[in-house]
């Protein structure tokens, strides 16, 4: 059995995902067969694994960091929040069902078997497995039947390293408080802790380290500084949207309305990386600004998000944008919203069976239980350049504007273009990550950018993060982990 370590947090968004990715890259750079693993993830930013099926986007990124193909077994349980039906449950890459939070708690014991099976498969051909927890083990109200943190660690026998976020404040209390409320068996699983997101002179926290050790007896495995490279990695989930809303000025303004069930918004990351682009994530309560391009990203609940879009008055803002000559791109659920009507006769998304769309494209969508999940190769019909991406969607979209497809995906027409070419929809996630397409899109707005290799910038960021971890983590601990 491979060696394994599990990073758990004193809370959500403490930086576990980036630390796991950085450790995976560090281990891979030393020649180890390293694999990421997350028993349970909750995110609408999903990816299609190399062996087919859905996993969290974070585990796809961690597999990239580990220089290994991604697998559905790296994230055996994925919860995708949607509207009235609670969350869609993905188990080992396939739709398992739907459940509200209370019902899901009762389901977890039967999912533990799949989690442990997947862990064994991931560990079978690895030297090292780096496991990421979810939320915090301090949520002891969820400890019964837990599969995400200590419930997994104790069953699989994986030692735990706690991660505390000093940037948000109260890190000493977070670590000491976690130790205080864990039961004896869970407390014994903790090997030590890491302080993350430190700014300034690390020596100023020496007294803090001594205080934590005095209260808990746990050793510190390192104080990790704020990692600039993390901003160049794909966004994991909606927690980061608050930060992404604060973009810098650029010659081309692109606006993105943030709807409650926004999904796969990491599609926008390649545009955000362009120096001449100002990417504005518009929050509820704000108006859509005057912009050259509005992008409607994916949605886990198209009909529900259409209702919220109208409640915000963004439908009127979109119409005004189009009258001014602005352009619109809709991806997946955003594409469905651009049509005349969205039908859901089986109630797959929730209570509403039909909703009028924005009528910016002459197409209609009907939801169907069969889910399209696949990595795809495509070609843009607008610019005649190659595209690479993936599809994760329910529904079939047809109509007159579909006779002008926006792309050819796996040999079949996809999406739609308006007659004047200013409105475009597609089911292909990841199209902005295709460097040639992004360059031509920006050129159509008079910019000469878009020539950078986005994938290479992500690889460079992972190497930078790995280097920072090697400098700031305890070398004796790293030697034991990576030896």
C-alpha positions in Angstrom: 0.0 0.0 0.0 1.3 3.5 -0.9 2.2 6.0 1.8 -0.5 8.5 2.4 -1.1 11.8 4.2 -4.3 13.8 4.5 -4.6 17.6 4.7 -7.6 18.8 6.6 -8.5 22.4 7.4 -9.5 24.3 10.5 -12.2 25.7 8.2 -13.3 26.0 4.6 -11.1 27.9 2.0 -7.9 27.6 4.1 -5.9 26.7 1.0 -5.9 22.9 1.2 -6.5 22.4 -2.6 -3.4 24.5 -3.5 -1.2 22.9 -0.9 -2.2 19.4 -2.1 -1.5 20.5 -5.7 1.8 21.9 -4.7 2.8 18.8 -2.8 1.8 16.6 -5.7 4.0 18.6 -8.1 6.9 18.6 -5.6 6.6 14.8 -5.3 6.3 14.3 -9.1 9.3 16.5 -9.7 11.3 14.2 -7.4 10.2 11.2 -9.5 7.5 9.8 -7.2 4.3 8.2 -8.5 2.0 10.5 -6.5 -1.8 10.6 -6.7 -4.3 13.1 -5.3 -7.5 11.9 -3.6 -10.5 13.7 -2.1 -13.2 11.4 -0.7 -16.0 14.0 -1.0 -16.1 17.3 -2.8 -18.9 19.9 -3.1 -18.6 22.0 -6.2 -20.3 22.9 -9.4 -16.9 23.3 -11.0 -16.6 19.8 -12.4 -14.2 18.2 -14.9 -14.3 15.2 -17.1 -11.7 12.7 -15.9 -9.4 10.9 -18.4 -11.2 7.6 -17.7 -14.6 9.2 -18.2 -17.1 10.6 -15.7 -17.2 13.7 -13.5 -14.8 14.8 -10.8 -14.2 18.1 -9.0 -12.2 20.5 -11.0 -9.7 20.7 -8.1 -8.9 17.0 -8.4 -8.4 17.4 -12.1 -5.9 20.2 -11.4 -4.2 18.1 -8.7 -3.8 15.2 -11.2 -2.2 17.7 -13.6 0.2 18.7 -10.8 1.0 15.0 -10.2 1.7 14.6 -13.9 -0.7 11.7 -14.0 -4.0 11.0 -15.9 -7.1 12.0 -13.9 -9.5 9.4 -12.7 -13.0 9.3 -11.3 -11.6 7.4 -8.3 -9.6 10.5 -7.3 -12.9 12.1 -6.2 -15.4 9.3 -5.7 -18.2 11.5 -4.3 -19.0 14.8 -5.9 -22.0 16.9 -4.7 -23.3 19.4 -7.2 -25.7 21.9 -5.5 -28.8 22.7 -7.5 -32.2 24.3 -6.7 -35.2 22.6 -5.1 -33.8 19.1 -5.4 -30.8 19.8 -3.1 -27.6 18.4 -4.6 -27.0 16.0 -7.4 -24.8 13.2 -6.2 -22.0 11.9 -8.4 -20.4 8.6 -7.3 -17.3 7.3 -9.1 -18.0 9.6 -12.0 -21.7 8.8 -12.5 -25.0 10.3 -11.4 -26.1 8.4 -8.3 -29.2 10.5 -7.4 -30.3 13.7 -5.7 -30.8 14.5 -2.1 -31.3 17.4 0.3 -28.7 17.9 3.0 -30.6 15.9 5.7 -31.3 13.0 3.4 -27.7 13.0 2.3 -26.5 12.5 5.9 -28.4 9.2 5.9 -26.9 8.2 2.6 -23.3 8.6 3.6 -22.8 5.2 5.3 -23.5 3.4 2.1 -21.2 5.7 0.1 -18.2 4.9 2.4 -17.7 1.6 0.6 -17.3 3.4 -2.7 -14.9 5.9 -1.1 -12.6 3.2 0.3 -12.8 1.2 -2.9 -11.7 4.2 -4.9 -8.9 5.0 -2.4 -7.5 1.5 -2.8 -7.6 1.8 -6.6 -5.8 5.2 -6.5 -3.2 3.8 -4.1 -2.6 0.6 -5.9 0.0 2.0 -8.4 1.2 4.9 -6.3 4.2 5.6 -4.1 2.3 8.4 -2.3 -1.3 9.5 -2.0 -2.0 13.0 -0.8 -5.6 13.3 0.4 -7.7 16.5 0.8 -10.4 16.8 3.4 -13.5 18.9 3.0 -14.6 21.7 5.3 -13.3 20.9 8.7 -13.1 18.1 11.2 -14.2 20.6 13.8 -17.7 20.3 12.5 -18.3 17.6 15.0 -22.1 17.7 14.4 -21.3 15.9 11.1 -18.9 13.4 12.6 -21.4 10.5 12.7 -21.1 8.7 9.3 -18.5 11.2 8.1 -16.7 10.3 4.9 -14.9 13.5 4.2 -12.5 14.1 7.1 -11.8 12.0 10.2 -14.4 9.4 9.3 -12.3 8.6 6.2 -8.9 9.0 8.0 -9.7 6.6 10.8 -11.2 4.0 8.5 -8.3 4.2 6.0 -5.6 4.7 8.6 -4.3 7.9 7.0 -2.4 10.4 9.3 -3.7 14.0 9.2 -2.0 17.3 8.9 -4.2 20.3 9.9 -4.0 23.5 7.8 -4.7 26.8 9.4 -5.3 30.1 7.5 -3.5 32.9 9.3 -4.6 35.5 6.8 -8.2 35.4 8.1 -7.1 35.8 11.7 -7.6 33.6 14.8 -5.4 30.8 13.6 -4.1 29.9 17.1 -7.6 29.6 18.4 -8.7 27.6 15.3 -6.0 25.0 15.8 -6.2 24.8 19.6 -10.0 24.8 19.4 -10.0 22.0 16.9 -7.8 19.9 19.1 -10.0 20.6 22.1 -13.2 19.4 20.5 -12.0 16.3 18.6 -12.5 13.0 20.4 -9.5 11.1 21.5 -9.4 8.7 18.5 -9.6 11.6 16.0 -7.1 13.6 17.9 -4.6 10.8 17.7 -4.8 10.9 13.9 -3.3 14.4 13.8 0.5 14.3 13.1 1.0 18.0 13.0 -0.1 21.3 11.4 0.8 23.8 8.7 0.2 27.6 8.9 -0.9 28.9 5.5 -1.1 32.3 3.8 1.4 34.1 6.0 2.4 37.7 5.0 5.5 39.3 6.3 8.4 38.2 8.6 7.8 34.5 9.5 9.9 34.9 12.7 7.2 37.1 14.1 5.0 34.0 14.5 7.6 32.0 16.5 5.8 32.7 19.8 2.5 31.6 18.1 4.1 28.2 17.2 5.3 27.7 20.7 1.8 28.6 22.1 0.1 26.1 19.7 2.5 23.3 20.7 2.0 24.1 24.3 -1.7 23.7 24.1 -1.9 20.8 21.6 1.5 19.0 21.6 1.4 19.1 17.8 4.5 20.0 15.9 4.5 22.7 13.2 5.5 21.4 9.8 6.0 24.8 8.3 4.7 28.3 7.8 3.7 28.8 4.2 3.7 32.4 2.8 1.0 33.9 0.6 1.5 32.1 -2.8 1.1 34.5 -5.8 1.1 31.5 -8.1 -2.2 30.3 -6.7 -4.0 33.2 -8.5 -3.0 31.7 -11.8 -4.6 28.3 -11.1 -8.2 27.4 -12.2 -10.8 28.5 -9.8 -12.2 25.7 -7.6 -15.6 26.8 -6.4 -17.8 29.8 -5.7 -16.0 30.8 -2.5 -13.4 32.5 -4.7 -15.9 34.7 -6.6 -15.8 37.4 -4.0 -12.1 37.8 -4.7 -12.5 37.5 -8.5 -15.0 40.3 -8.5 -12.1 42.7 -7.8 -10.4 42.9 -11.2 -8.1 45.5 -12.6 -8.8 47.8 -15.5 -8.2 46.7 -19.1 -8.9 47.8 -22.6 -11.6 45.2 -23.1 -14.3 44.9 -20.5 -16.1 41.5 -20.2 -19.0 41.2 -17.8 -20.1 37.9 -16.2 -23.3 37.8 -14.1 -22.9 35.6 -11.1 -26.1 33.6 -10.7 -26.9 31.3 -7.6 -26.1 28.1 -9.4 -23.2 29.2 -11.5 -21.1 26.3 -12.7 -17.7 25.8 -14.4 -16.9 29.5 -14.2 -13.2 28.5 -14.4 -14.0 28.7 -18.1 -13.3 32.4 -17.7 -9.8 32.0 -16.1 -7.9 32.2 -19.4 -9.6 35.5 -20.2 -8.8 36.8 -16.7 -5.1 36.0 -17.3 -5.0 38.4 -20.3 -3.5 41.8 -19.3 -5.7 43.8 -21.7 -8.9 42.2 -20.4 -11.0 43.6 -17.5 -13.1 40.7 -16.3 -16.0 41.9 -14.1 -18.0 39.3 -12.1 -21.3 41.1 -11.4 -22.8 40.3 -8.0 -26.6 40.3 -7.2 -27.8 43.8 -6.5 -25.4 45.3 -9.1 -26.3 46.3 -12.7 -24.5 44.8 -15.6 -22.0 47.4 -16.6 -21.4 48.8 -20.1 -19.1 46.2 -21.6 -17.9 44.9 -25.0 -18.8 41.3 -24.2 -21.1 39.6 -21.7 -20.5 35.9 -21.0 -23.2 33.8 -19.5 -21.4 30.8 -17.9 -22.7 27.4 -17.0 -25.5 26.8 -14.6 -26.5 23.7 -12.5 -30.1 24.9 -12.6 -30.9 26.8 -15.8 -34.6 27.5 -15.1 -34.0 28.6 -11.6 -31.1 30.9 -12.6 -33.2 32.4 -15.4 -35.7 33.4 -12.8 -33.0 35.0 -10.7 -31.5 36.7 -13.7 -34.9 38.4 -14.4 -35.3 39.3 -10.7 -32.0 41.2 -10.9 -33.1 43.0 -14.0 -30.2 41.6 -15.9 -32.5 40.5 -18.8 -33.2 44.2 -19.5 -29.5 45.0 -19.1 -28.7 42.3 -21.7 -31.2 43.6 -24.1 -29.8 47.1 -23.8 -26.3 45.7 -24.3 -27.3 44.0 -27.5 -29.0 47.2 -28.8 -25.8 49.0 -28.2 -24.0 46.5 -30.5 -22.5 44.4 -27.7 -21.7 40.8 -28.0 -22.9 37.8 -25.9 -21.4 34.3 -25.5 -23.3 31.6 -23.6 -21.7 28.4 -22.4 -23.7 25.3 -21.6 -26.5 26.5 -19.2 -25.8 30.1 -20.4 -26.3 28.9 -24.0 -29.7 27.4 -23.0 -30.7 30.7 -21.4 -30.1 32.5 -24.7 -32.8 30.6 -26.5 -36.5 31.2 -26.6 -37.7 28.5 -24.1 -36.3 26.0 -21.7 -38.5 22.9 -21.3 -38.2 20.5 -18.3 -41.1 18.1 -18.8 -39.8 15.5 -16.3 -39.0 18.1 -13.6 -35.3 17.1 -13.6 -34.1 20.5 -12.3 -37.0 21.1 -9.8 -40.5 22.4 -9.7 -40.8 24.6 -12.8 -41.4 22.7 -16.0 -40.9 25.5 -18.5 -39.5 29.0 -18.6 -39.1 31.6 -21.3 -35.5 32.2 -22.3 -33.8 35.5 -23.3 -34.8 35.0 -27.0 -31.4 36.2 -28.2 -31.0 33.0 -30.2 -33.7 31.2 -32.1 -33.3 27.9 -30.4 -35.2 25.9 -27.7 -33.9 23.4 -25.1 -35.6 20.3 -23.7 -34.0 18.8 -20.6 -33.6 15.0 -20.7 -32.3 12.5 -18.1 -29.4 11.3 -20.2 -26.3 13.3 -19.3 -23.5 14.1 -21.8 -20.1 13.8 -20.1 -17.0 13.6 -22.3 -13.8 15.3 -23.2 -14.0 16.6 -26.7 -11.9 17.9 -29.7 -13.6 20.6 -31.7 -13.1 23.3 -34.3 -14.5 26.9 -34.2 -16.7 27.7 -37.2 -16.3 31.4 -36.5 -12.5 31.5 -36.7 -11.6 28.1 -38.2 -9.2 27.3 -35.3 -9.0 24.1 -33.2 -10.7 23.9 -29.8 -10.2 21.4 -27.0 -12.6 21.1 -24.0 -15.2 19.0 -22.4 -19.0 18.7 -22.2 -21.1 18.2 -19.0 -24.7 18.9 -19.7 -28.3 17.8 -19.6 -30.6 18.8 -22.4 -30.9 19.0 -26.2 -31.0 22.4 -27.9 -32.4 22.8 -31.4 -33.7 25.6 -33.6 -33.1 27.7 -36.8 -30.0 29.4 -35.4 -28.5 26.0 -34.8 -28.1 25.7 -38.6 -25.2 28.2 -38.0 -23.3 26.1 -35.5 -20.6 27.8 -33.4 -18.4 24.7 -33.5 -18.0 21.2 -34.8 -17.5 19.0 -31.8 -16.3 15.4 -32.3 -17.5 15.7 -35.9 -21.0 17.0 -35.1 -22.4 20.5 -35.2 -22.8 22.2 -31.8 -24.2 25.5 -30.6 -25.6 28.4 -32.5 -24.8 31.8 -33.9 -27.2 34.7 -34.5 -27.5 35.9 -38.1 -25.3 39.0 -37.3 -22.8 36.8 -35.5 -22.9 38.9 -32.3 -24.7 36.2 -30.2 -23.0 32.8 -29.8 -23.9 29.7 -27.7 -22.0 26.4 -27.2 -22.0 23.4 -25.0 -18.2 23.3 -25.1 -16.5 24.1 -21.8 -12.9 25.2 -22.0 -13.0 27.0 -25.3 -11.3 30.2 -23.9 -8.4 27.9 -22.9 -7.7 27.2 -26.5 -5.0 29.8 -27.3 -5.7 30.2 -31.0 -9.5 30.8 -30.3 -8.8 33.3 -27.5 -6.3 35.2 -29.7 -8.8 35.5 -32.5 -11.6 36.5 -30.2 -9.5 39.3 -28.7 -8.4 40.3 -32.2 -12.0 40.7 -33.1 -12.2 43.4 -30.5 -9.1 45.1 -31.8 -6.6 43.6 -29.3 -3.3 42.0 -30.2 -3.1 39.8 -27.1 -4.1 36.2 -26.6 -0.8 34.7 -27.8 0.3 33.3 -24.4 0.1 29.6 -23.7 -2.5 29.4 -20.9 -1.8 25.7 -20.1 1.9 26.5 -19.8 1.2 29.4 -17.4 -0.7 26.9 -15.1 2.2 24.5 -15.3 4.6 27.3 -14.4 2.4 28.3 -11.4 2.4 24.7 -10.1 6.2 24.6 -10.3 6.5 27.9 -8.5 4.2 26.7 -5.7 6.1 23.5 -5.4 9.3 25.5 -5.0 7.8 27.7 -2.3 6.6 24.6 -0.4 10.1 23.0 -0.6 11.6 26.2 0.9 9.1 26.8 3.7 8.0 23.3 4.9 10.0 21.4 7.5 12.7 19.6 5.5 12.7 16.7 8.0 8.9 16.2 7.5 9.3 16.5 3.7 12.1 13.9 3.8 9.8 11.5 5.6 6.9 12.2 3.3 8.8 12.1 0.0 11.6 9.8 0.9 
